[in-house]
Amino acid sequence: MLEGLMQDYPLTLTHMLERMRTINRDAVVVTLGEHGRTRATFADVAARSDRLAHALRSLGVADGARIGTFAWNNQRHLELYMAVPCSGAVLHTLNIRLAGHQLAYIIRHAEDDLIFVDASLVELLAPLAQELASVRHFIVMGEEEQARAAIAQLPRALHYEELLAAAPDEPFDYPQLAERQAAALCYTSGTTGNPKGVLYSHRSISLHSMASLLRDALGMGREDRVLVVVPMFHANAWGMPHAAALCGADLILPDRFLQAEPLAALIESERPTIMGCVPTIFQDLLRYADTHDCDLASLANAACGGSAVPRALMEAFEERHGVRIFQAWGMTETSPVATYARPAEAGAHDDRYWQARAKQGRALPWVEARIVDADGRALPWDGTSPGELEVRGPWIARHYFREEGSEERFDQGWLRTGDVAVIDSEGFVQITDRAKDVIKSGGEWISSVELENEVMAHPDVIEAAVIAKPDERYDERPLCCVVLRAGVLAERPPEAVAADLVAHLQDRVARWWLPDEFAFVAEVPKTSVGKFDKKELRRRLQEGSLEGRVTTKRPPAAGRADMQEAQAQA
Ligand code: ADP
């Protein structure tokens, strides 16, 4: 082999921090607080990250030690994003919405050495603190008074600002890192079994951030202002902070103010061009924008994912508010962005174009995607053959952290995603379900995701989550849990509303997909990362506590064969 003669320059976060300090020094970080906004330049953040690195050294943090964070999206969290990995330790972002026992499990499993916690979140962590033997110190972040009160609730507690004030005001001499070294750790939310740790490397984060900058992905550049609503405690906030550090885009961080009203106010005044969040938050924002006078049109390039993005949501935002939302797909194990839906903009924005926008998109460069059948055979890209989606690439996990026996998730170098999908001839992946949510009716699969999308296109519907209901004859039938617009049930009886929804679905889905039953619920329960919690809905169905149930006239057929029979009889 004739070796190429190019430099072996390591892909590490140290380079990102250097860019924040130099080339991108004037970019701004805005953090929303209780008493207004704080602003800092990237140069300020880099200088404070240096002080933090000094503090970590004085606390005796070892190479590879896991440093927990329990925090909202704010400037201090960004400082930790940089200082911890650059000084050779591993940033372990803890999901603040997990139940206490899950948190305790994760912290023990990772053996966190220190935990940095927002003063506003100390209450959640304090009850566990005594059982967390590996944690040498809890370091409280917040302004003087609030932090003081919080420190009193924790054992072995220190104050972040005091640590920084005591650190030398001089550049930190960062170690030479290897690009394959671990940089960050994030646990999956563990909907089945215990949460599993995904251990990102400097290299994987660097390459993922580069790919985010591509025009056919997030398309972020120096001119952008990026509102990061997706939590920094979940999958590195989709890599947005790293991408901004690389390219010099401004960051706007909403801390704990995630309701539609403060977000809309933040958008109106800061004029972000990019925003990343899950569909449920965009739904809230759309409802708010429809009923209030606010201008959100600076968002020309928002990103949405985490669960399927309803086409109706994207169309409504674009038509009524000039906000453009593009869909991405990924998971904690894929850093997370792996596909992006950017159909060609040239030509008419017709039904075909919108169909492509509503898919999960094409694999990013360096990511390979395939679908396989139950025997592991690759299926054709014909847009109709569903199989399990598998992916591989330089920012896809190859193993879980300290988890022997999880090999079944990996298939000879491919990650088994647990998602069911089809891929069309242009390479667009379309997720039809999570394997565990798919509805098997009369030997056919019904896509709960597609059904939800169609139900959510009805103007009276705010949210819809479809689950399988056990059925004697057909195995399973779809039950559609719906949150209706306020006042709908006061105008019409539930049976009439259900009949309307069935009529609306009639021309949109196959007949055997039509739900036999609706449940008009006050709200769809959500997981710790804001997705529909179908496990909880199934539990309520099983124990008989699912409210507002209305059966519809059984559709004439519940499977393809059944339908053909019915047609033959007719
Ligand atoms: P967890 O697995 O802990 O719930 P993740 O954020 O890792 O959290 O979830 C990844 C899953 O979210 C994917 O496997 C997929 O089922 C779902 N998902 C993410 N983005 C999309 C999307 N655009 N459309 C449909 N499902 C999505």
Residues whose N, C-alpha, C, O or C-beta is under 5 A from the ligand:
A	BS01	ADP	T188 S189 G190 C304 G305 G306 S307 A308 V309 A328 W329 G330 M331 T332 E333 Q360 T417 D419 I431 R434
